[in-house]
Amino acid sequence: MTDAQWARTEPLLPDRTPRKGGRWRDHRQVIGAISWKYRTGAPWMALPLEFGSWKGVHNRLRTWAPDGTWERMFTALLAQTDVEGDLDWVVAVDSTIVRAHQHVAGARQKGPRPTSRTTMPSDAPAAG
């Protein structure tokens, strides 16, 4: 995150003093950790130690999602880049259709449904 982006984003973030416990880790470092995780696709537990505890980073992500922090931050950054002319919209539409055979979906095959086999008397002579 550039310094200009950080200056625009920092006022939108919650206070670093949570309701319980001590102070949170620096927000900029946590945002860097979250972006690293999603950029690499690595599991949370593989987060490098320089970002701090993976649990703390994950909890911050989960805390900010429902309270609208992420939405406010992305909206502000999008508006800033749009005003500066750094935003290029690229829209890609893919109309690929993949169809599976009807039997893959469990459809009944043609013909009558098989019934359970009935027991037929044997054509062999009776034992006697």
Backbone atoms as SQL, in Angstrom:
CREATE TABLE atoms (id INTEGER PRIMARY KEY, chain TEXT, resi INTEGER, resn TEXT, atom TEXT, x REAL, y REAL, z REAL);
INSERT INTO atoms VALUES
  (1, 'A', 1, 'MET', 'N', 0.849, -1.168, 0.000),
  (2, 'A', 1, 'MET', 'CA', 0.000, 0.000, 0.000),
  (3, 'A', 1, 'MET', 'C', 0.898, 1.235, 0.000),
  (4, 'A', 2, 'THR', 'N', 0.626, 2.138, -0.926),
  (5, 'A', 2, 'THR', 'CA', 1.446, 3.345, -1.015),
  (6, 'A', 2, 'THR', 'C', 1.112, 4.292, 0.135),
  (7, 'A', 3, 'ASP', 'N', 1.996, 5.257, 0.352),
  (8, 'A', 3, 'ASP', 'CA', 1.759, 6.238, 1.412),
  (9, 'A', 3, 'ASP', 'C', 0.510, 7.075, 1.130),
  (10, 'A', 4, 'ALA', 'N', 0.264, 7.391, -0.137),
  (11, 'A', 4, 'ALA', 'CA', -0.929, 8.166, -0.496),
  (12, 'A', 4, 'ALA', 'C', -2.198, 7.356, -0.212),
  (13, 'A', 5, 'GLN', 'N', -2.167, 6.069, -0.549),
  (14, 'A', 5, 'GLN', 'CA', -3.320, 5.205, -0.263),
  (15, 'A', 5, 'GLN', 'C', -3.522, 5.077, 1.241),
  (16, 'A', 6, 'TRP', 'N', -2.432, 4.946, 1.971),
  (17, 'A', 6, 'TRP', 'CA', -2.533, 4.811, 3.419),
  (18, 'A', 6, 'TRP', 'C', -3.096, 6.081, 4.054),
  (19, 'A', 7, 'ALA', 'N', -2.660, 7.236, 3.576),
  (20, 'A', 7, 'ALA', 'CA', -3.161, 8.506, 4.115),
  (21, 'A', 7, 'ALA', 'C', -4.663, 8.632, 3.876),
  (22, 'A', 8, 'ARG', 'N', -5.137, 8.109, 2.765),
  (23, 'A', 8, 'ARG', 'CA', -6.564, 8.161, 2.446),
  (24, 'A', 8, 'ARG', 'C', -7.356, 7.133, 3.263),
  (25, 'A', 9, 'THR', 'N', -6.740, 6.004, 3.556),
  (26, 'A', 9, 'THR', 'CA', -7.423, 4.889, 4.213),
  (27, 'A', 9, 'THR', 'C', -7.413, 4.979, 5.730),
  (28, 'A', 10, 'GLU', 'N', -6.330, 5.445, 6.312),
  (29, 'A', 10, 'GLU', 'CA', -6.161, 5.409, 7.771),
  (30, 'A', 10, 'GLU', 'C', -7.309, 6.039, 8.552),
  (31, 'A', 11, 'PRO', 'N', -7.846, 7.202, 8.141),
  (32, 'A', 11, 'PRO', 'CA', -8.962, 7.767, 8.926),
  (33, 'A', 11, 'PRO', 'C', -10.235, 6.920, 8.899),
  (34, 'A', 12, 'LEU', 'N', -10.348, 6.024, 7.936),
  (35, 'A', 12, 'LEU', 'CA', -11.550, 5.196, 7.822),
  (36, 'A', 12, 'LEU', 'C', -11.508, 3.971, 8.730),
  (37, 'A', 13, 'LEU', 'N', -10.350, 3.668, 9.270),
  (38, 'A', 13, 'LEU', 'CA', -10.180, 2.469, 10.090),
  (39, 'A', 13, 'LEU', 'C', -10.558, 2.738, 11.540),
  (40, 'A', 14, 'PRO', 'N', -10.986, 1.699, 12.253),
  (41, 'A', 14, 'PRO', 'CA', -11.347, 1.879, 13.664),
  (42, 'A', 14, 'PRO', 'C', -10.129, 2.217, 14.525),
  (43, 'A', 15, 'ASP', 'N', -10.417, 2.702, 15.710),
  (44, 'A', 15, 'ASP', 'CA', -9.367, 3.005, 16.679),
  (45, 'A', 15, 'ASP', 'C', -8.573, 1.737, 16.977),
  (46, 'A', 16, 'ARG', 'N', -7.271, 1.874, 17.210),
  (47, 'A', 16, 'ARG', 'CA', -6.431, 0.698, 17.448),
  (48, 'A', 16, 'ARG', 'C', -6.590, 0.132, 18.848),
  (49, 'A', 17, 'THR', 'N', -7.396, 0.751, 19.696),
  (50, 'A', 17, 'THR', 'CA', -7.618, 0.232, 21.037),
  (51, 'A', 17, 'THR', 'C', -8.925, -0.542, 21.046),
  (52, 'A', 18, 'PRO', 'N', -8.871, -1.862, 21.072),
  (53, 'A', 18, 'PRO', 'CA', -10.108, -2.644, 21.087),
  (54, 'A', 18, 'PRO', 'C', -10.824, -2.521, 22.425),
  (55, 'A', 19, 'ARG', 'N', -12.037, -3.053, 22.472),
  (56, 'A', 19, 'ARG', 'CA', -12.831, -2.983, 23.701),
  (57, 'A', 19, 'ARG', 'C', -12.172, -3.725, 24.860),
  (58, 'A', 20, 'LYS', 'N', -11.576, -4.879, 24.543),
  (59, 'A', 20, 'LYS', 'CA', -10.929, -5.678, 25.586),
  (60, 'A', 20, 'LYS', 'C', -9.457, -5.848, 25.231),
  (61, 'A', 21, 'GLY', 'N', -8.614, -5.999, 26.226),
  (62, 'A', 21, 'GLY', 'CA', -7.204, -6.284, 25.983),
  (63, 'A', 21, 'GLY', 'C', -6.396, -5.040, 25.679),
  (64, 'A', 22, 'GLY', 'N', -5.206, -5.259, 25.120),
  (65, 'A', 22, 'GLY', 'CA', -4.284, -4.159, 24.823),
  (66, 'A', 22, 'GLY', 'C', -4.541, -3.555, 23.460),
  (67, 'A', 23, 'ARG', 'N', -3.503, -2.914, 22.925),
  (68, 'A', 23, 'ARG', 'CA', -3.632, -2.278, 21.609),
  (69, 'A', 23, 'ARG', 'C', -3.469, -3.307, 20.508),
  (70, 'A', 24, 'TRP', 'N', -4.173, -3.038, 19.414),
  (71, 'A', 24, 'TRP', 'CA', -4.032, -3.880, 18.235),
  (72, 'A', 24, 'TRP', 'C', -2.695, -3.627, 17.558),
  (73, 'A', 25, 'ARG', 'N', -2.254, -4.606, 16.794),
  (74, 'A', 25, 'ARG', 'CA', -1.079, -4.437, 15.949),
  (75, 'A', 25, 'ARG', 'C', -1.399, -3.348, 14.923),
  (76, 'A', 26, 'ASP', 'N', -0.373, -2.706, 14.399),
  (77, 'A', 26, 'ASP', 'CA', -0.532, -1.626, 13.435),
  (78, 'A', 26, 'ASP', 'C', -1.443, -2.057, 12.288),
  (79, 'A', 27, 'HIS', 'N', -2.453, -1.234, 11.971),
  (80, 'A', 27, 'HIS', 'CA', -3.415, -1.558, 10.918),
  (81, 'A', 27, 'HIS', 'C', -2.737, -1.751, 9.566),
  (82, 'A', 28, 'ARG', 'N', -1.748, -0.929, 9.265),
  (83, 'A', 28, 'ARG', 'CA', -1.082, -1.024, 7.960),
  (84, 'A', 28, 'ARG', 'C', -0.389, -2.374, 7.806),
  (85, 'A', 29, 'GLN', 'N', 0.212, -2.851, 8.877),
  (86, 'A', 29, 'GLN', 'CA', 0.877, -4.152, 8.846),
  (87, 'A', 29, 'GLN', 'C', -0.148, -5.277, 8.671),
  (88, 'A', 30, 'VAL', 'N', -1.279, -5.159, 9.315),
  (89, 'A', 30, 'VAL', 'CA', -2.324, -6.180, 9.206),
  (90, 'A', 30, 'VAL', 'C', -2.917, -6.198, 7.793),
  (91, 'A', 31, 'ILE', 'N', -3.144, -5.027, 7.215),
  (92, 'A', 31, 'ILE', 'CA', -3.660, -4.968, 5.844),
  (93, 'A', 31, 'ILE', 'C', -2.645, -5.575, 4.884),
  (94, 'A', 32, 'GLY', 'N', -1.373, -5.324, 5.126),
  (95, 'A', 32, 'GLY', 'CA', -0.319, -5.953, 4.313),
  (96, 'A', 32, 'GLY', 'C', -0.335, -7.468, 4.448),
  (97, 'A', 33, 'ALA', 'N', -0.568, -7.957, 5.656),
  (98, 'A', 33, 'ALA', 'CA', -0.625, -9.406, 5.885),
  (99, 'A', 33, 'ALA', 'C', -1.823, -10.028, 5.168),
  (100, 'A', 34, 'ILE', 'N', -2.967, -9.359, 5.235),
  (101, 'A', 34, 'ILE', 'CA', -4.166, -9.879, 4.573),
  (102, 'A', 34, 'ILE', 'C', -3.974, -9.888, 3.065),
  (103, 'A', 35, 'SER', 'N', -3.396, -8.826, 2.529),
  (104, 'A', 35, 'SER', 'CA', -3.177, -8.794, 1.081),
  (105, 'A', 35, 'SER', 'C', -2.149, -9.846, 0.670),
  (106, 'A', 36, 'TRP', 'N', -1.124, -10.083, 1.502),
  (107, 'A', 36, 'TRP', 'CA', -0.148, -11.135, 1.201),
  (108, 'A', 36, 'TRP', 'C', -0.834, -12.499, 1.158),
  (109, 'A', 37, 'LYS', 'N', -1.702, -12.750, 2.117),
  (110, 'A', 37, 'LYS', 'CA', -2.372, -14.043, 2.193),
  (111, 'A', 37, 'LYS', 'C', -3.213, -14.298, 0.948),
  (112, 'A', 38, 'TYR', 'N', -4.003, -13.314, 0.524),
  (113, 'A', 38, 'TYR', 'CA', -4.868, -13.513, -0.628),
  (114, 'A', 38, 'TYR', 'C', -4.101, -13.445, -1.946),
  (115, 'A', 39, 'ARG', 'N', -3.007, -12.694, -1.989),
  (116, 'A', 39, 'ARG', 'CA', -2.194, -12.631, -3.203),
  (117, 'A', 39, 'ARG', 'C', -1.481, -13.952, -3.460),
  (118, 'A', 40, 'THR', 'N', -0.997, -14.597, -2.396),
  (119, 'A', 40, 'THR', 'CA', -0.256, -15.850, -2.549),
  (120, 'A', 40, 'THR', 'C', -1.150, -17.072, -2.522),
  (121, 'A', 41, 'GLY', 'N', -2.313, -16.965, -1.892),
  (122, 'A', 41, 'GLY', 'CA', -3.194, -18.121, -1.764),
  (123, 'A', 41, 'GLY', 'C', -2.727, -19.097, -0.696),
  (124, 'A', 42, 'ALA', 'N', -1.795, -18.671, 0.127),
  (125, 'A', 42, 'ALA', 'CA', -1.252, -19.532, 1.176),
  (126, 'A', 42, 'ALA', 'C', -2.267, -19.681, 2.311),
  (127, 'A', 43, 'PRO', 'N', -2.168, -20.768, 3.064),
  (128, 'A', 43, 'PRO', 'CA', -3.051, -20.908, 4.233),
  (129, 'A', 43, 'PRO', 'C', -2.676, -19.886, 5.312),
  (130, 'A', 44, 'TRP', 'N', -3.627, -19.597, 6.187),
  (131, 'A', 44, 'TRP', 'CA', -3.390, -18.606, 7.243),
  (132, 'A', 44, 'TRP', 'C', -2.180, -18.961, 8.092),
  (133, 'A', 45, 'MET', 'N', -2.011, -20.230, 8.377),
  (134, 'A', 45, 'MET', 'CA', -0.922, -20.628, 9.274),
  (135, 'A', 45, 'MET', 'C', 0.449, -20.463, 8.639),
  (136, 'A', 46, 'ALA', 'N', 0.514, -20.203, 7.323),
  (137, 'A', 46, 'ALA', 'CA', 1.790, -19.997, 6.641),
  (138, 'A', 46, 'ALA', 'C', 2.175, -18.527, 6.579),
  (139, 'A', 47, 'LEU', 'N', 1.431, -17.677, 7.264),
  (140, 'A', 47, 'LEU', 'CA', 1.719, -16.241, 7.260),
  (141, 'A', 47, 'LEU', 'C', 3.108, -16.000, 7.859),
  (142, 'A', 48, 'PRO', 'N', 3.979, -15.260, 7.172),
  (143, 'A', 48, 'PRO', 'CA', 5.327, -15.008, 7.710),
  (144, 'A', 48, 'PRO', 'C', 5.270, -14.325, 9.072),
  (145, 'A', 49, 'LEU', 'N', 6.242, -14.596, 9.902),
  (146, 'A', 49, 'LEU', 'CA', 6.280, -14.057, 11.265),
  (147, 'A', 49, 'LEU', 'C', 6.376, -12.540, 11.289),
  (148, 'A', 50, 'GLU', 'N', 6.889, -11.928, 10.221),
  (149, 'A', 50, 'GLU', 'CA', 7.006, -10.465, 10.188),
  (150, 'A', 50, 'GLU', 'C', 5.645, -9.774, 10.252),
  (151, 'A', 51, 'PHE', 'N', 4.583, -10.512, 9.919),
  (152, 'A', 51, 'PHE', 'CA', 3.236, -9.947, 9.972),
  (153, 'A', 51, 'PHE', 'C', 2.584, -10.161, 11.331),
  (154, 'A', 52, 'GLY', 'N', 3.201, -10.920, 12.197),
  (155, 'A', 52, 'GLY', 'CA', 2.626, -11.186, 13.506),
  (156, 'A', 52, 'GLY', 'C', 1.820, -12.469, 13.503),
  (157, 'A', 53, 'SER', 'N', 0.996, -12.624, 14.501),
  (158, 'A', 53, 'SER', 'CA', 0.190, -13.830, 14.668),
  (159, 'A', 53, 'SER', 'C', -0.858, -13.932, 13.568),
  (160, 'A', 54, 'TRP', 'N', -0.942, -15.093, 12.946),
  (161, 'A', 54, 'TRP', 'CA', -1.943, -15.291, 11.894),
  (162, 'A', 54, 'TRP', 'C', -3.348, -15.212, 12.471),
  (163, 'A', 55, 'LYS', 'N', -3.494, -15.622, 13.737),
  (164, 'A', 55, 'LYS', 'CA', -4.817, -15.577, 14.364),
  (165, 'A', 55, 'LYS', 'C', -5.290, -14.135, 14.540),
  (166, 'A', 56, 'GLY', 'N', -4.382, -13.260, 14.924),
  (167, 'A', 56, 'GLY', 'CA', -4.734, -11.851, 15.086),
  (168, 'A', 56, 'GLY', 'C', -5.127, -11.208, 13.769),
  (169, 'A', 57, 'VAL', 'N', -4.381, -11.537, 12.712),
  (170, 'A', 57, 'VAL', 'CA', -4.687, -10.988, 11.391),
  (171, 'A', 57, 'VAL', 'C', -6.041, -11.509, 10.921),
  (172, 'A', 58, 'HIS', 'N', -6.273, -12.804, 11.084),
  (173, 'A', 58, 'HIS', 'CA', -7.536, -13.406, 10.658),
  (174, 'A', 58, 'HIS', 'C', -8.713, -12.829, 11.442),
  (175, 'A', 59, 'ASN', 'N', -8.527, -12.647, 12.740),
  (176, 'A', 59, 'ASN', 'CA', -9.601, -12.077, 13.560),
  (177, 'A', 59, 'ASN', 'C', -9.926, -10.649, 13.151),
  (178, 'A', 60, 'ARG', 'N', -8.899, -9.875, 12.789),
  (179, 'A', 60, 'ARG', 'CA', -9.139, -8.497, 12.348),
  (180, 'A', 60, 'ARG', 'C', -9.924, -8.496, 11.035),
  (181, 'A', 61, 'LEU', 'N', -9.568, -9.394, 10.133),
  (182, 'A', 61, 'LEU', 'CA', -10.305, -9.519, 8.877),
  (183, 'A', 61, 'LEU', 'C', -11.773, -9.836, 9.151),
  (184, 'A', 62, 'ARG', 'N', -12.012, -10.781, 10.054),
  (185, 'A', 62, 'ARG', 'CA', -13.384, -11.186, 10.379),
  (186, 'A', 62, 'ARG', 'C', -14.141, -10.107, 11.144),
  (187, 'A', 63, 'THR', 'N', -13.444, -9.270, 11.880),
  (188, 'A', 63, 'THR', 'CA', -14.089, -8.188, 12.615),
  (189, 'A', 63, 'THR', 'C', -14.485, -7.052, 11.668),
  (190, 'A', 64, 'TRP', 'N', -13.618, -6.746, 10.719),
  (191, 'A', 64, 'TRP', 'CA', -13.856, -5.619, 9.824),
  (192, 'A', 64, 'TRP', 'C', -14.866, -5.929, 8.725),
  (193, 'A', 65, 'ALA', 'N', -15.065, -7.188, 8.407),
  (194, 'A', 65, 'ALA', 'CA', -15.994, -7.528, 7.320),
  (195, 'A', 65, 'ALA', 'C', -17.444, -7.149, 7.660),
  (196, 'A', 66, 'PRO', 'N', -18.002, -7.581, 8.800),
  (197, 'A', 66, 'PRO', 'CA', -19.413, -7.266, 9.051),
  (198, 'A', 66, 'PRO', 'C', -19.686, -5.819, 9.441),
  (199, 'A', 67, 'ASP', 'N', -18.683, -5.109, 9.970),
  (200, 'A', 67, 'ASP', 'CA', -18.962, -3.734, 10.403),
  (201, 'A', 67, 'ASP', 'C', -18.783, -2.698, 9.291),
  (202, 'A', 68, 'GLY', 'N', -18.438, -3.147, 8.068),
  (203, 'A', 68, 'GLY', 'CA', -18.374, -2.255, 6.921),
  (204, 'A', 68, 'GLY', 'C', -17.049, -1.552, 6.722),
  (205, 'A', 69, 'THR', 'N', -16.039, -1.881, 7.521),
  (206, 'A', 69, 'THR', 'CA', -14.733, -1.224, 7.394),
  (207, 'A', 69, 'THR', 'C', -14.118, -1.468, 6.025),
  (208, 'A', 70, 'TRP', 'N', -14.157, -2.711, 5.571),
  (209, 'A', 70, 'TRP', 'CA', -13.572, -3.029, 4.258),
  (210, 'A', 70, 'TRP', 'C', -14.287, -2.282, 3.149),
  (211, 'A', 71, 'GLU', 'N', -15.599, -2.229, 3.213),
  (212, 'A', 71, 'GLU', 'CA', -16.371, -1.551, 2.174),
  (213, 'A', 71, 'GLU', 'C', -16.037, -0.067, 2.126),
  (214, 'A', 72, 'ARG', 'N', -15.947, 0.580, 3.288),
  (215, 'A', 72, 'ARG', 'CA', -15.585, 2.000, 3.337),
  (216, 'A', 72, 'ARG', 'C', -14.192, 2.228, 2.766),
  (217, 'A', 73, 'MET', 'N', -13.270, 1.346, 3.128),
  (218, 'A', 73, 'MET', 'CA', -11.894, 1.490, 2.670),
  (219, 'A', 73, 'MET', 'C', -11.794, 1.323, 1.149),
  (220, 'A', 74, 'PHE', 'N', -12.406, 0.283, 0.598),
  (221, 'A', 74, 'PHE', 'CA', -12.344, 0.041, -0.842),
  (222, 'A', 74, 'PHE', 'C', -13.052, 1.143, -1.626),
  (223, 'A', 75, 'THR', 'N', -14.167, 1.635, -1.109),
  (224, 'A', 75, 'THR', 'CA', -14.890, 2.708, -1.782),
  (225, 'A', 75, 'THR', 'C', -14.034, 3.969, -1.849),
  (226, 'A', 76, 'ALA', 'N', -13.357, 4.301, -0.741),
  (227, 'A', 76, 'ALA', 'CA', -12.505, 5.492, -0.714),
  (228, 'A', 76, 'ALA', 'C', -11.329, 5.346, -1.674),
  (229, 'A', 77, 'LEU', 'N', -10.699, 4.174, -1.683),
  (230, 'A', 77, 'LEU', 'CA', -9.561, 3.967, -2.586),
  (231, 'A', 77, 'LEU', 'C', -9.997, 3.971, -4.044),
  (232, 'A', 78, 'LEU', 'N', -11.151, 3.399, -4.330),
  (233, 'A', 78, 'LEU', 'CA', -11.669, 3.390, -5.693),
  (234, 'A', 78, 'LEU', 'C', -11.973, 4.809, -6.156),
  (235, 'A', 79, 'ALA', 'N', -12.571, 5.604, -5.283),
  (236, 'A', 79, 'ALA', 'CA', -12.879, 6.994, -5.634),
  (237, 'A', 79, 'ALA', 'C', -11.594, 7.785, -5.878),
  (238, 'A', 80, 'GLN', 'N', -10.585, 7.559, -5.044),
  (239, 'A', 80, 'GLN', 'CA', -9.312, 8.272, -5.193),
  (240, 'A', 80, 'GLN', 'C', -8.643, 7.914, -6.519),
  (241, 'A', 81, 'THR', 'N', -8.583, 6.647, -6.849),
  (242, 'A', 81, 'THR', 'CA', -7.927, 6.247, -8.095),
  (243, 'A', 81, 'THR', 'C', -8.729, 6.687, -9.312),
  (244, 'A', 82, 'ASP', 'N', -10.042, 6.745, -9.194),
  (245, 'A', 82, 'ASP', 'CA', -10.866, 7.210, -10.299),
  (246, 'A', 82, 'ASP', 'C', -10.642, 8.700, -10.546),
  (247, 'A', 83, 'VAL', 'N', -10.573, 9.501, -9.476),
  (248, 'A', 83, 'VAL', 'CA', -10.340, 10.942, -9.604),
  (249, 'A', 83, 'VAL', 'C', -8.962, 11.211, -10.201),
  (250, 'A', 84, 'GLU', 'N', -7.971, 10.425, -9.781),
  (251, 'A', 84, 'GLU', 'CA', -6.606, 10.618, -10.282),
  (252, 'A', 84, 'GLU', 'C', -6.425, 10.085, -11.698),
  (253, 'A', 85, 'GLY', 'N', -7.419, 9.392, -12.217),
  (254, 'A', 85, 'GLY', 'CA', -7.322, 8.856, -13.567),
  (255, 'A', 85, 'GLY', 'C', -6.502, 7.578, -13.661),
  (256, 'A', 86, 'ASP', 'N', -6.262, 6.937, -12.526),
  (257, 'A', 86, 'ASP', 'CA', -5.472, 5.702, -12.522),
  (258, 'A', 86, 'ASP', 'C', -6.327, 4.453, -12.650),
  (259, 'A', 87, 'LEU', 'N', -7.613, 4.626, -12.831),
  (260, 'A', 87, 'LEU', 'CA', -8.512, 3.480, -12.854),
  (261, 'A', 87, 'LEU', 'C', -8.958, 3.208, -14.286),
  (262, 'A', 88, 'ASP', 'N', -8.632, 2.044, -14.780),
  (263, 'A', 88, 'ASP', 'CA', -9.075, 1.609, -16.097),
  (264, 'A', 88, 'ASP', 'C', -10.023, 0.447, -15.911),
  (265, 'A', 89, 'TRP', 'N', -11.238, 0.586, -16.423),
  (266, 'A', 89, 'TRP', 'CA', -12.228, -0.469, -16.296),
  (267, 'A', 89, 'TRP', 'C', -12.061, -1.455, -17.426),
  (268, 'A', 90, 'VAL', 'N', -11.937, -2.704, -17.099),
  (269, 'A', 90, 'VAL', 'CA', -11.880, -3.773, -18.086),
  (270, 'A', 90, 'VAL', 'C', -12.977, -4.760, -17.721),
  (271, 'A', 91, 'VAL', 'N', -13.859, -4.990, -18.680),
  (272, 'A', 91, 'VAL', 'CA', -14.959, -5.910, -18.441),
  (273, 'A', 91, 'VAL', 'C', -14.794, -7.093, -19.372),
  (274, 'A', 92, 'ALA', 'N', -14.807, -8.266, -18.820),
  (275, 'A', 92, 'ALA', 'CA', -14.697, -9.480, -19.625),
  (276, 'A', 92, 'ALA', 'C', -15.941, -10.324, -19.380),
  (277, 'A', 93, 'VAL', 'N', -16.575, -10.713, -20.465),
  (278, 'A', 93, 'VAL', 'CA', -17.774, -11.527, -20.360),
  (279, 'A', 93, 'VAL', 'C', -17.479, -12.863, -21.012),
  (280, 'A', 94, 'ASP', 'N', -17.731, -13.909, -20.307),
  (281, 'A', 94, 'ASP', 'CA', -17.489, -15.252, -20.819),
  (282, 'A', 94, 'ASP', 'C', -18.832, -15.947, -20.946),
  (283, 'A', 95, 'SER', 'N', -19.140, -16.406, -22.140),
  (284, 'A', 95, 'SER', 'CA', -20.437, -17.049, -22.338),
  (285, 'A', 95, 'SER', 'C', -20.288, -18.542, -22.549),
  (286, 'A', 96, 'THR', 'N', -19.244, -19.099, -21.985),
  (287, 'A', 96, 'THR', 'CA', -19.024, -20.533, -22.125),
  (288, 'A', 96, 'THR', 'C', -20.112, -21.292, -21.384),
  (289, 'A', 97, 'ILE', 'N', -20.632, -22.318, -22.034),
  (290, 'A', 97, 'ILE', 'CA', -21.643, -23.159, -21.414),
  (291, 'A', 97, 'ILE', 'C', -21.103, -24.585, -21.399),
  (292, 'A', 98, 'VAL', 'N', -21.148, -25.180, -20.270),
  (293, 'A', 98, 'VAL', 'CA', -20.714, -26.561, -20.142),
  (294, 'A', 98, 'VAL', 'C', -21.947, -27.382, -19.811),
  (295, 'A', 99, 'ARG', 'N', -22.184, -28.366, -20.627),
  (296, 'A', 99, 'ARG', 'CA', -23.354, -29.217, -20.398),
  (297, 'A', 99, 'ARG', 'C', -22.896, -30.630, -20.117),
  (298, 'A', 100, 'ALA', 'N', -23.544, -31.235, -19.192),
  (299, 'A', 100, 'ALA', 'CA', -23.270, -32.632, -18.883),
  (300, 'A', 100, 'ALA', 'C', -24.371, -33.471, -19.508),
  (301, 'A', 101, 'HIS', 'N', -24.059, -34.693, -19.784),
  (302, 'A', 101, 'HIS', 'CA', -25.058, -35.608, -20.328),
  (303, 'A', 101, 'HIS', 'C', -26.150, -35.795, -19.288),
  (304, 'A', 102, 'GLN', 'N', -27.359, -36.030, -19.760),
  (305, 'A', 102, 'GLN', 'CA', -28.492, -36.131, -18.840),
  (306, 'A', 102, 'GLN', 'C', -28.317, -37.233, -17.812),
  (307, 'A', 103, 'HIS', 'N', -27.597, -38.299, -18.188),
  (308, 'A', 103, 'HIS', 'CA', -27.440, -39.403, -17.247),
  (309, 'A', 103, 'HIS', 'C', -26.485, -39.054, -16.108),
  (310, 'A', 104, 'VAL', 'N', -25.625, -38.086, -16.348),
  (311, 'A', 104, 'VAL', 'CA', -24.733, -37.642, -15.287),
  (312, 'A', 104, 'VAL', 'C', -25.541, -36.999, -14.169),
  (313, 'A', 105, 'ALA', 'N', -26.608, -36.339, -14.550),
  (314, 'A', 105, 'ALA', 'CA', -27.439, -35.656, -13.571),
  (315, 'A', 105, 'ALA', 'C', -28.440, -36.580, -12.898),
  (316, 'A', 106, 'GLY', 'N', -28.412, -37.865, -13.236),
  (317, 'A', 106, 'GLY', 'CA', -29.301, -38.818, -12.584),
  (318, 'A', 106, 'GLY', 'C', -30.625, -39.000, -13.283),
  (319, 'A', 107, 'ALA', 'N', -30.744, -38.561, -14.535),
  (320, 'A', 107, 'ALA', 'CA', -31.994, -38.731, -15.268),
  (321, 'A', 107, 'ALA', 'C', -32.219, -40.205, -15.579),
  (322, 'A', 108, 'ARG', 'N', -33.480, -40.576, -15.680),
  (323, 'A', 108, 'ARG', 'CA', -33.834, -41.953, -15.966),
  (324, 'A', 108, 'ARG', 'C', -33.505, -42.252, -17.419),
  (325, 'A', 109, 'GLN', 'N', -32.923, -43.400, -17.667),
  (326, 'A', 109, 'GLN', 'CA', -32.612, -43.785, -19.034),
  (327, 'A', 109, 'GLN', 'C', -33.889, -44.234, -19.734),
  (328, 'A', 110, 'LYS', 'N', -33.848, -44.279, -21.079),
  (329, 'A', 110, 'LYS', 'CA', -35.031, -44.658, -21.857),
  (330, 'A', 110, 'LYS', 'C', -35.471, -46.065, -21.510),
  (331, 'A', 111, 'GLY', 'N', -36.745, -46.297, -21.730),
  (332, 'A', 111, 'GLY', 'CA', -37.291, -47.620, -21.480),
  (333, 'A', 111, 'GLY', 'C', -37.956, -47.681, -20.124),
  (334, 'A', 112, 'PRO', 'N', -38.651, -48.782, -19.890),
  (335, 'A', 112, 'PRO', 'CA', -39.351, -48.913, -18.604),
  (336, 'A', 112, 'PRO', 'C', -38.351, -49.063, -17.470),
  (337, 'A', 113, 'ARG', 'N', -38.799, -48.674, -16.334),
  (338, 'A', 113, 'ARG', 'CA', -37.949, -48.831, -15.158),
  (339, 'A', 113, 'ARG', 'C', -37.791, -50.309, -14.851),
  (340, 'A', 114, 'PRO', 'N', -36.599, -50.704, -14.520),
  (341, 'A', 114, 'PRO', 'CA', -36.426, -52.116, -14.175),
  (342, 'A', 114, 'PRO', 'C', -37.182, -52.437, -12.888),
  (343, 'A', 115, 'THR', 'N', -37.831, -53.553, -12.911),
  (344, 'A', 115, 'THR', 'CA', -38.551, -53.987, -11.716),
  (345, 'A', 115, 'THR', 'C', -37.726, -55.054, -11.035),
  (346, 'A', 116, 'SER', 'N', -38.094, -55.367, -9.827),
  (347, 'A', 116, 'SER', 'CA', -37.369, -56.426, -9.149),
  (348, 'A', 116, 'SER', 'C', -37.688, -57.753, -9.845),
  (349, 'A', 117, 'ARG', 'N', -36.706, -58.582, -9.895),
  (350, 'A', 117, 'ARG', 'CA', -36.890, -59.868, -10.582),
  (351, 'A', 117, 'ARG', 'C', -37.862, -60.737, -9.802),
  (352, 'A', 118, 'THR', 'N', -38.809, -61.281, -10.519),
  (353, 'A', 118, 'THR', 'CA', -39.744, -62.187, -9.855),
  (354, 'A', 118, 'THR', 'C', -39.166, -63.587, -9.899),
  (355, 'A', 119, 'THR', 'N', -39.509, -64.369, -8.926),
  (356, 'A', 119, 'THR', 'CA', -39.032, -65.746, -8.889),
  (357, 'A', 119, 'THR', 'C', -39.933, -66.588, -9.769),
  (358, 'A', 120, 'MET', 'N', -39.337, -67.191, -10.762),
  (359, 'A', 120, 'MET', 'CA', -40.100, -68.024, -11.702),
  (360, 'A', 120, 'MET', 'C', -39.900, -69.477, -11.332),
  (361, 'A', 121, 'PRO', 'N', -40.941, -70.256, -11.486),
  (362, 'A', 121, 'PRO', 'CA', -40.752, -71.694, -11.239),
  (363, 'A', 121, 'PRO', 'C', -39.777, -72.263, -12.258),
  (364, 'A', 122, 'SER', 'N', -39.038, -73.200, -11.843),
  (365, 'A', 122, 'SER', 'CA', -38.034, -73.798, -12.718),
  (366, 'A', 122, 'SER', 'C', -38.691, -74.708, -13.731),
  (367, 'A', 123, 'ASP', 'N', -38.133, -74.765, -14.928),
  (368, 'A', 123, 'ASP', 'CA', -38.642, -75.651, -15.975),
  (369, 'A', 123, 'ASP', 'C', -38.149, -77.086, -15.767),
  (370, 'A', 124, 'ALA', 'N', -37.302, -77.274, -14.823),
  (371, 'A', 124, 'ALA', 'CA', -36.736, -78.617, -14.584),
  (372, 'A', 124, 'ALA', 'C', -37.802, -79.513, -13.940),
  (373, 'A', 125, 'PRO', 'N', -37.711, -80.797, -14.185),
  (374, 'A', 125, 'PRO', 'CA', -38.675, -81.719, -13.553),
  (375, 'A', 125, 'PRO', 'C', -38.553, -81.673, -12.046),
  (376, 'A', 126, 'ALA', 'N', -39.654, -81.917, -11.384),
  (377, 'A', 126, 'ALA', 'CA', -39.699, -81.894, -9.943),
  (378, 'A', 126, 'ALA', 'C', -38.899, -83.075, -9.395),
  (379, 'A', 127, 'ALA', 'N', -38.213, -82.823, -8.332),
  (380, 'A', 127, 'ALA', 'CA', -37.433, -83.891, -7.717),
  (381, 'A', 127, 'ALA', 'C', -38.374, -84.820, -6.987),
  (382, 'A', 128, 'GLY', 'N', -38.174, -86.069, -7.128),
  (383, 'A', 128, 'GLY', 'CA', -39.152, -86.878, -6.516),
  (384, 'A', 128, 'GLY', 'C', -38.777, -88.100, -5.999);
